[in-house]
């Protein structure tokens, strides 16, 4: 089973940790970027990728996307990455695979059973509160919550519908035999169970996609008072709108190979 990967050169803060987490498993990594995009952000991402590309796997795919939908850009680079391989990884640059062998085991099983895509659970870390400690969105009772933003691997030559989503059968991995994603029904299928540390570590600069001023202010308070925010979960679920209801303090990925990148700050 031959693999390639595709990504969009944006949000460079975690880009080394992300690519290194699957670098050894793929033949090539196709990097899409908008030639008319933010030149500082694009060049920073490309420069940091070149530093870690010891085996010269990077294939740059520039284009003019302007106001085109994100799906259009993703499809364009997915088409490039589909040549000569069986599956394409589509891991965003702020996502780190926690355990590559476990990930590849799930992908191998999805391939064997004829599925068209792999849904793999992410843990959503939104606030760094010191060292490798983060505020993590979780379920009531401070239990782990899986997040899914579309399949992170698809068969070559797949057609995307929106973002990473495509109309195909999905092999679904979770942290429990019962669905742990609050956004999906409890009866959502689970084909494979993995440990929390084996999931995808999703590092985001803002909270849970909230864009309202109130949500932004609430995230600032969470960062200043993390332990109080964690303890207030039973109350927050009733009185806070547009912001995470339950939070817990968790450690981000602390593998020595990636530790220098875990500050989330550009160098």
QUIGIUR-V717688 format. One record per pair of residues at least 12 apart in sequence whose C-alpha atoms are under 10 Angstrom apart, sorted by the first residue. I is the first residue (numbers start at 1). J is the second residue. Records with the same first field share a line. If there is no record, write none. Layout:
I = J / J
//
This chain:
1 = 85 / 86 / 87 / 107 / 108 / 111
2 = 25 / 26 / 27 / 28 / 84 / 85 / 86 / 87 / 88 / 156
3 = 25 / 26 / 27 / 28 / 29 / 81 / 82 / 84 / 85 / 86 / 87 / 88 / 89 / 153 / 155 / 156
4 = 22 / 23 / 25 / 26 / 27 / 28 / 29 / 30 / 57 / 78 / 80 / 81 / 82 / 83 / 84 / 85 / 86 / 87 / 88 / 89 / 90 / 153 / 156
5 = 19 / 22 / 23 / 25 / 26 / 27 / 28 / 29 / 30 / 31 / 57 / 58 / 77 / 78 / 80 / 81 / 82 / 85 / 87 / 88 / 89 / 90 / 91 / 152 / 153
6 = 28 / 29 / 30 / 31 / 32 / 58 / 59 / 60 / 61 / 74 / 75 / 76 / 77 / 78 / 79 / 80 / 81 / 82 / 88 / 89 / 90 / 91 / 92 / 153
7 = 19 / 29 / 30 / 31 / 32 / 33 / 61 / 73 / 74 / 77 / 78 / 81 / 89 / 90 / 91 / 92 / 93
8 = 30 / 31 / 32 / 33 / 34 / 42 / 45 / 61 / 62 / 70 / 73 / 74 / 77 / 90 / 91 / 92 / 93
9 = 30 / 31 / 32 / 33 / 34 / 41 / 42 / 43 / 44 / 45 / 46 / 49 / 60 / 61 / 62 / 92 / 93
10 = 31 / 32 / 33 / 34 / 37 / 38 / 41 / 42 / 43 / 44 / 45 / 46 / 92 / 93 / 94
11 = 41 / 42 / 44 / 45 / 92 / 93 / 94 / 204 / 205
12 = 41 / 42 / 43 / 44 / 45 / 46 / 47 / 48 / 49 / 93 / 94 / 264 / 265 / 266
13 = 41 / 44 / 45 / 48 / 93 / 94 / 203 / 204 / 205 / 261 / 262 / 263 / 264 / 265 / 266 / 267
14 = 45 / 48 / 92 / 93 / 94 / 95 / 96 / 202 / 203 / 204 / 258 / 261 / 262 / 263 / 264 / 265 / 266
15 = 44 / 45 / 46 / 48 / 49 / 92 / 93 / 94 / 95 / 96 / 261 / 264
16 = 45 / 48 / 49 / 50 / 51 / 52 / 53 / 93 / 94 / 96 / 258 / 260 / 261 / 262
17 = 52 / 93 / 94 / 95 / 96 / 97 / 253 / 255 / 257 / 258 / 259 / 260 / 261 / 262 / 264
18 = 91 / 92 / 93 / 94 / 95 / 96 / 97 / 98 / 200 / 201 / 202 / 258 / 261
19 = 49 / 52 / 53 / 91 / 92 / 93 / 94 / 95 / 96 / 97
20 = 49 / 52 / 53 / 96 / 97 / 257 / 258
21 = 91 / 95 / 96 / 97 / 98 / 99 / 100 / 200 / 257 / 258
22 = 89 / 91 / 96 / 97 / 98 / 99 / 100 / 101 / 103 / 104
23 = 52 / 53 / 54 / 55 / 57 / 100
24 = 55 / 57 / 100
25 = 89 / 100 / 101 / 104
26 = 57 / 85 / 87 / 88 / 89
27 = 55 / 56 / 57 / 58 / 81 / 84 / 85
28 = 55 / 56 / 57 / 58 / 59 / 81 / 85 / 88
29 = 53 / 56 / 57 / 58 / 59 / 60 / 81 / 88 / 89 / 90
30 = 57 / 58 / 59 / 60 / 61 / 77 / 78 / 79 / 80 / 81 / 82 / 88 / 90
31 = 45 / 46 / 49 / 58 / 59 / 60 / 61 / 62 / 77 / 78 / 80 / 81
32 = 59 / 60 / 61 / 62 / 63 / 73 / 74 / 76 / 77 / 78 / 80
33 = 45 / 46 / 60 / 61 / 62 / 63 / 64 / 65 / 73 / 77
34 = 61 / 62 / 63 / 64 / 65 / 66 / 73
35 = 61 / 62 / 63 / 64 / 65 / 66
36 = 62 / 63 / 64 / 65 / 66
37 = 63 / 64 / 65 / 66
44 = 266 / 267
45 = 93 / 266
46 = 58 / 60
48 = 266 / 267
59 = 80 / 81
60 = 77
61 = 76 / 77 / 80 / 81
62 = 77
63 = 76 / 77
69 = 162 / 163
70 = 162 / 163 / 164
71 = 159 / 160 / 161 / 162 / 163 / 164 / 165
72 = 160 / 161 / 162 / 163
73 = 163
74 = 90 / 159 / 160 / 162 / 163 / 164
75 = 157 / 158 / 159 / 160 / 161 / 162 / 163 / 164
76 = 160
77 = 90
78 = 90 / 154 / 155 / 156 / 157 / 158 / 159 / 160 / 164
79 = 156 / 157 / 158 / 159
80 = 156 / 157
81 = 156 / 157
82 = 154 / 155 / 156 / 157 / 158
83 = 156 / 157
84 = 156
85 = 155 / 156 / 157
86 = 111 / 154 / 155 / 156 / 157
87 = 107 / 111 / 116 / 117 / 153 / 154 / 155 / 156 / 157 / 158
88 = 117 / 152 / 153 / 154 / 155 / 156 / 157 / 158
89 = 107 / 117 / 118 / 151 / 152 / 153 / 154 / 155 / 156
90 = 150 / 151 / 152 / 153 / 154 / 164
91 = 151 / 152 / 153 / 164 / 200
92 = 152 / 164 / 202
93 = 202 / 203
94 = 200 / 201 / 202 / 203 / 204 / 205 / 264
95 = 122 / 123 / 124 / 200 / 201 / 202 / 203 / 204
96 = 122 / 199 / 200 / 201 / 202 / 203 / 252 / 253 / 258
97 = 120 / 121 / 122 / 197 / 198 / 199 / 200 / 201 / 202 / 253
98 = 122 / 195 / 196 / 197 / 198 / 199 / 200 / 201 / 252 / 253 / 254 / 255
99 = 194 / 195 / 197 / 198 / 199 / 200
100 = 198 / 199 / 200
101 = 198
102 = 194 / 195 / 198 / 199
103 = 118 / 120 / 173 / 194 / 198 / 199 / 200
106 = 118 / 119 / 120 / 171 / 172 / 173 / 191 / 192 / 193 / 194
107 = 119 / 120 / 152 / 153 / 154 / 171 / 173
109 = 171 / 191 / 192
110 = 153 / 154 / 169 / 170 / 171 / 172 / 191 / 192
111 = 154 / 155 / 171
113 = 171
114 = 155 / 169 / 170 / 171
115 = 154 / 155 / 168 / 169 / 170 / 171 / 172
116 = 151 / 153 / 154 / 155 / 156 / 158 / 166 / 167 / 168 / 169 / 170 / 171
117 = 150 / 151 / 152 / 153 / 154 / 155 / 156 / 158 / 165 / 166 / 167 / 168 / 169 / 170 / 171 / 172
118 = 150 / 151 / 152 / 153 / 154 / 155 / 168 / 169 / 170 / 171 / 172 / 173
119 = 147 / 148 / 149 / 150 / 151 / 152 / 153 / 154 / 165 / 169 / 170 / 171 / 172 / 173 / 174 / 190
120 = 146 / 147 / 148 / 149 / 150 / 151 / 152 / 153 / 170 / 171 / 172 / 173 / 174 / 175 / 192 / 193 / 194 / 198 / 199 / 200
121 = 145 / 146 / 147 / 148 / 149 / 150 / 151 / 152 / 172 / 173 / 174 / 175 / 180 / 181 / 193 / 194 / 196 / 198 / 199 / 200 / 201 / 202
122 = 145 / 146 / 147 / 148 / 149 / 174 / 175 / 181 / 196 / 198 / 199 / 200 / 201 / 202 / 203
123 = 136 / 137 / 138 / 144 / 145 / 146 / 147 / 148 / 175 / 196 / 197 / 198 / 199 / 200 / 201 / 202 / 203 / 250 / 252
124 = 136 / 137 / 138 / 144 / 145 / 146 / 147 / 148 / 200 / 201 / 202 / 203 / 204 / 207 / 208 / 252
125 = 137 / 138 / 201 / 202 / 203 / 204 / 205 / 206 / 207 / 208 / 247 / 248 / 249 / 250 / 251 / 252
126 = 202 / 203 / 204 / 205 / 206 / 207 / 208 / 209 / 219 / 223 / 244 / 247
127 = 203 / 204 / 205 / 206 / 207 / 219 / 220 / 222 / 223 / 224 / 226 / 249
128 = 203 / 204 / 205 / 223 / 226 / 249 / 250 / 251 / 252 / 262 / 263 / 264
129 = 222 / 223 / 224 / 225 / 226 / 249 / 250
130 = 223 / 251 / 263
131 = 251 / 252 / 254 / 259 / 262 / 263
132 = 250 / 251 / 252 / 253 / 254 / 259 / 262 / 263
133 = 249 / 250 / 251 / 252 / 253 / 254
134 = 203 / 223 / 226 / 247 / 248 / 249 / 250 / 251 / 252
135 = 207 / 222 / 223 / 226 / 227 / 229 / 230 / 246 / 247 / 248 / 249 / 250 / 251 / 252
136 = 202 / 203 / 207 / 230 / 244 / 246 / 247 / 248 / 249 / 250 / 251 / 252
137 = 207 / 208 / 230 / 244 / 245 / 246 / 247 / 248 / 249 / 250
138 = 180 / 181 / 182 / 233 / 244 / 245 / 246 / 247 / 248 / 249
139 = 180 / 181 / 182 / 233 / 244 / 245 / 246 / 247 / 248
140 = 182 / 233 / 234 / 237 / 245 / 246 / 247
141 = 233 / 234 / 246 / 247 / 248
142 = 230 / 231 / 233 / 234 / 246 / 247 / 248 / 249
143 = 180 / 246 / 247 / 248
144 = 175 / 176 / 180 / 181 / 196 / 247 / 248
145 = 174 / 175 / 176 / 179 / 180 / 181 / 182 / 183 / 196
146 = 173 / 174 / 175 / 176 / 179 / 180 / 181 / 182 / 183 / 184 / 196 / 199 / 200
147 = 174 / 180 / 181 / 182 / 183 / 184 / 199 / 200 / 202
148 = 172 / 174 / 181 / 183 / 184 / 200
149 = 163 / 164 / 165
150 = 162 / 163 / 164 / 165 / 166 / 170
151 = 163 / 164 / 165 / 166 / 168 / 170 / 171 / 172
152 = 164 / 165 / 200
153 = 170
154 = 166 / 168 / 169 / 170
155 = 168
170 = 189 / 191
171 = 189 / 190 / 191 / 192
172 = 188 / 189 / 190 / 191 / 192 / 193
173 = 189 / 190 / 191 / 192 / 193 / 194 / 199
174 = 189 / 190 / 191 / 192 / 193 / 194 / 195 / 196 / 199
175 = 190 / 192 / 193 / 194 / 195 / 196 / 197 / 198 / 199
176 = 190 / 192 / 193 / 194 / 195 / 196
177 = 189 / 190 / 191 / 192 / 193 / 194
178 = 190 / 191 / 193
179 = 193
197 = 251 / 252 / 253
200 = 253
201 = 252 / 253
202 = 252 / 253
203 = 252 / 262 / 264
204 = 264
205 = 264
206 = 219 / 220
207 = 219 / 220 / 222 / 242 / 243 / 244
208 = 242 / 243 / 244
209 = 242 / 243 / 244
210 = 241 / 242 / 243 / 244
211 = 242 / 243
212 = 241 / 242 / 243
213 = 242
214 = 240 / 241 / 242 / 243
215 = 240 / 241 / 242 / 243 / 244
216 = 242 / 243
217 = 243
218 = 240 / 241 / 242 / 243 / 244
219 = 243 / 244
222 = 244 / 247
226 = 247 / 248 / 249
227 = 247 / 248 / 249
229 = 244 / 245 / 246 / 247 / 248 / 249
230 = 245 / 246 / 247 / 248 / 249
231 = 246 / 247 / 248
232 = 245 / 246 / 247
233 = 245 / 246 / 247 / 248
234 = 246
//
